[in-house]
Amino acid sequence: YTLTVAGTLTNNGTILATGAGTPVTAGTLTSSSATSLIRYPGNAADGAVTVKGGTYGALTLDNPGTTFTLGGNLTLLGNLSVTPGSVMAPGTTTVTLNGTNQALVGAATFYKLSKIVSASDTLTFPATLTTTVQNDLTLQGAAQNNPLYLRSSIPGTQAKLSLQNGGTQSILHVDVKDSDAS
């Protein structure tokens, strides 16, 4: 099924967006908080699902063997989870992490990834997995004494961050621990 929104769809809880193609189309998609969840569970027959651009609380891409193509820029207030075997195809979109104490769960590929904070905050990367940025990476803390902390999901175990050849980076006021960046 396809949910077509003529105006604005505001999520205060959990929405399961299932089916092949583009399960949510048109209109404006917004989430009210970091704890509201939109889950694209997919199924083995889907193969490819387009994730509508918009503002999400937490977002879960959840089906091994399914390619989830980002259909527009995303702003995330909560965590992004990509289950093992699921593929996130970023196209030429920007993902902006705009919440507090956010985590990337599972291996993910971004075209542009940005997190800029106005007070100390933490961004957690998945231990032993690689987060890939193809084009632009922006990670900025508020000030030297109010950094953006970049941490692994398992203390003492490295998370991997890879910026592809030709990609640009703007990294300022960060405190990094347990990370392998290339």
N, C-alpha and C positions, 0 to 999 in steps of 0.2 A: 504494500500500500504506500501511497505518497501523501504526506501531510503538506498541504499548501496553505501558507499563512498569508492572508491579505494585508494584515497590519503588523502587529508585534506579538510574538509569542514569548511570554515571560515564564521562566521555569523557576519554581520555588521548591521543587522536590527532585524526582527522577523521571526522565523520559527515556524510553527504549525506542530507538529509531532502527527498525529492521527492514530488510528487503534489499534487493539489488538496485542499482541505479542511484537515484538521489532521493532518499526517503523523506527529507525535509526540503521543500523548495519555496522560493519567493519570500516576500516579507522580511521582517527583521527578527533575528533570534537573539534573545538576551537571557542571561541567568542572573538571579538576584544576589547570589552569594557563592563563596568558594565551595560550600558544601552541597549546592545543587548539582546534580549529575545528569549528563546526557551520555548515554551508553549506546554505541553502535555495535550490537552484538554480531551482526552478520550471520550467515550460515554457510555450510559447505557449497551450496548451490549458487551463492551470490557472486563469488569471484571478484567483483569490483563494486565498491560503494563510494559515492561522493559525499564528503562531509561538508555541510553548509558552513560558510564563513559566518562569523558573528562573535558574540561574547558568551563564553561558556563559564560555568562554575568549574566543576571537574569534568573531564572528558575521558572516556574509555573507548578504545578501539579494540574490539574483543572477538576475533575469530581467526584461528590459524588458517592460512591459505587464502585469506581475503586481502585484497589491496584496497586501502582506504585513501582515496585521493582528496586532498584538501581543495575545496571548491572556492575558497576565498580566504582572506586574512582572518586569523583567529586571535582573540584576546582571551586569555585564560586567567580566571581568578583563583582557581584551585589547581589540582594536580592533573597531569597528563599521563594516562596509562596506555601502553601498547602491549598487548599480551604476546607471549612467544609465538612465533609463526605468523603473526599479523604483520602487514607491511604498511607503513605510512608513506605515501607518495606526496611530497610537498608541492609539486608544481613550482610556481614562482610566487608563493605566498609568504607572508610574514606572520610569525607566531610571536605574540607579545605576552610575556608573563607579567601579570599586573596584580598578583595577590601577594600574600605574605607566607613565609615558610612553605614554599612550593616544592614539589618533587616531580621529577621525570621518572616514570616507572616503566622499564622495558627499553629496548633499543629503538631509537627514533631517528629519522632523518628530517632535517629542516632546510628550507631554502634560506630564509632569514629568521634568526632567533634573537629576541631582545628582552632584556630585563634591566630596568633602570629603577633604582629605589631612592627614596627620600629619607630613609632611616635605616639603621642596621637591619639586615634581613638575611635569610639563608635560602639557597637554591640547592637541592639535593639531586645528584646524578646517580644513575643505577650502577652499583658495584659490578665489576667484571664485564659490563656491556659497553658498547660504543654509542655515543650520541654524536651524530654527524651533522655539520652545518655546511651547506654547499656554497653559500654566497656571502652573507653578512652576519657577523656575530657581534652583538653589543651586550656587554655585561658591565654595569656601572653601579658602584656603591655611592652613598651620599657624600662621604668625605673619608679621609684617611682614618679618622677615628670612628667612623660609622660605615664600615665596609659592607659589601655584599659577600657573605660567606659562601664559598662553593665547597660542598661536601659530598662524600660518597655515602651511599645508603648503608654500607657496612664499614664502620670505622676500622682503619688499618688495611682495607682492601681497596685497591685503586678502581676508580671509575675512569672511563676513557672519553675524551672529547677530541673530535677530529674536525678541523677546518680544512675543507678541500682546497687544492691548489687554485690560486686566483681569487680565493675568498678574502674578504677584508674583515678586520677586527677592530673594535673599539672597546678596550678593556681598561677600566679605571677604578681604583679603590676597591680591589677585591682581596680576599683572604682565602687562599686555596690550600686544601688539605686532602691527601689521598686521591690525587688526580694524575692522570697521564694525558697530557695534551699535546697534539701534534698538528 
